């Protein structure tokens, strides 16, 4: 049996993750760096996976879903270019980790998870840890949250086929930014959409974005 790791050990691993995985690979937004160095990633994964909490890779979290590698979480947050007063929509709450990171970078976050069990777990954990500006919803994230729109930023943590869902694009403010992995003939890439213009950021791999429709 693997012995439990101390909080000090996790704190050190988190600091090493920031330096080796984030700063060295282009994460330069100091607010993003600080958020990644603050949120306890180990608490957002199953206990058996905690010794690997700060490895440079994705980890299973149940319901066939994964928590993205730290660099991906940081890169998507950095791509939104948040200043602190924005409303952000996240599609794909997972365990709630990236929502916790986003909550430290903007005014409030609405995060949607289609797997009810994961949504319930994320909501309970975020509440327990004091992330009061995050609202967790269970449902079809491709539809967004029209009752809370428009959003200054939208982060999609699953791969859309061909293009980001139009419903999400329609829920952006005129100057809003959407970050979403998209699969096309050329492969799967993280793209940023702002004011109708699209920019390819990086090659990535995510679970598919699923719609109930």
N, C-alpha and C positions, 0 to 999 in steps of 0.2 A: 504493500500500500504506500502511495506517495504521501509523505508527511505534509501537513498544512503549511502554507507559506505565510510568513508574517506580513503585516501591513507595510513594514519597512522594506521588505523584499519587493513587494508589488510597487511601492513608490519608486524604488530604484529602477525597476524594470520599466516603469512608465517613463521615467526621465531618459533612460537609454533609448527607448522607442522613439521619443521625440527627436533626439539628436541623430540617431542612426537611420531611422526609417523616414522621418519627415523632413527635417532641415536639409539633410544631404540629398534629398530628392525633390527639392524645389518648393517646399511649404515655407513661405516667407511671411505670411500674414501673422503677426505676433498675437493677435486676438485668437486666431485659430490654434496656434501653438499653445497658448495658455489654456484654452479650453481642453485640448487633447491631453495636456499635462495635469488637468484637474479631475476629469471624469474617471471614476474607477471602473475601467473596462472589465476587470475581473468579476465584478458583481452582475454583469449583464450576460454572462455565459453560464452554462451548467457547471456545477461544482467539479465534475470530473475533468472538465476542460480548463479549469483555472490555472494549472501550472503552465499552460500554453497561451495565457491571456494576451501577452504582448509579442507574440511571434508575428512575423511578417507574412500573414496569410489569413484566410477566412477560417471560421470555426462553426461547427454545427450548433444550432440553438433549439432544435426540435421542429416538428411539423414540416420536415423536409426543407427548412430554411437555414440560412447561415448569417453570421455577423461578418460584415466585410472586413478586410484587412485594414489596419489603422491608416495606412496611406490613402486608401480610397475614401474613407470617411473624411479625412482632413482635406483631400483634394476637392471633393464635392463641396465642402463647406467653404473653402477658399474661393472656389469658382463663383459662388453666390455674391461675394464681395459685400458682406453684411457690415453695417456700421453700428447697429444696436437698437434701432427704432423700428425695425421691419416686422411684418407679419409673414411667417413662412409656413408653407404646406409641405409636408413630407409624405410621400407615397411609399409604403413599405416600412412600417415601424419596427418589425422584427422584435428584438428584445428591448428596444427603447434606447439603445446606446447612442446612435447618431442623433436622435431627438434630444438627448441630454446635452450633447455637444452643441447642437444648434441653439438650444435654450439659453446658453451662455453668450450667444452672439447676436441675438435679436430680441424683440419685445415679447413675442409669443409664437408658439408653434402648434399647429394642428397636424397630427400624424395619424395615418390611416393604415390599418393592418387587416388583411382579409381573413387571416386565421384567428378565430375568436380566442382560442386558448393563449396564443402569443399576445394578442391585444390586451387581454385581462392581466396577464403576467407583467407586461410592460407598464400598464397603468398603475398596478399595485407597487411596482418597484420605483417608478419615477415619483410617485406620491411619497413613498417611504423615505426616499433620498432627498426630498424637498424641492424637486423641480416643478414648482407650482405654476409656471407659465407654459406648461405642455398639456394639451388636450389630446387624449388618445381615443380614436374611434375604430370600431370594427366595421368593415364593409369593403366595397369595391373602390379601391383608390383611384382607378382610371377615371372615375366620375368627379374626383376632387371633392371639394367642400363648398358648394355654391353659396350656402348660407353664411360662410365666413369670408368669401371672396370680396374684393380682389386681394391677391397676395403679391408681396414685393419679391418673394423668392419661392420657387418650387423645386424640391429635390426628389427625384424618383430613383428608388434603389432596386429596380428590376428592369430588365431589358425589354424595350418596346420594339415591335417589328416594323421597320420602315420609317416610322416617325413617332414623335411623342404624341400621346392622345390629344386630340383637338380640344376636348373638354378642359384639359389642364391649361393649354395655351390660352384659352378663352378666359381663364380665371386669373391671369397675370395683370398687374397694373401696367400702364403704357411703358413704364421704364423698368418693369420687372424682369427677372432672370429665371429661366428654367434650366436645370441641369438634369440630364437623363441619358442613360446608356441606350443606344439604338443599334439594332442589327440590320445590316444591308448586305448587298452582294460583296462589298469590300471588307466585310467583317463586322465585329462588334466594337463600337467606340463610344466613349463618353462625349456627349455634345452639350454645348451651351447655346441657348436660344435667348436672344435679347433684341427687342424692337424688330422682330421678324427676321433677324440675321442669325445664321447658325455658324458655330465655330466648333471644330473637332479638337478635343483636348487630349485624349489618350486612348489607347487600345485597352479594353477591359473585358471582364467576364462576370456576368451576374445571372441570377436565376431569372426565368422569363416573367414578364409582366402579364398577369392574368386578369381578364375582365369577366364579370358575371354575365355580360350581355352577349 
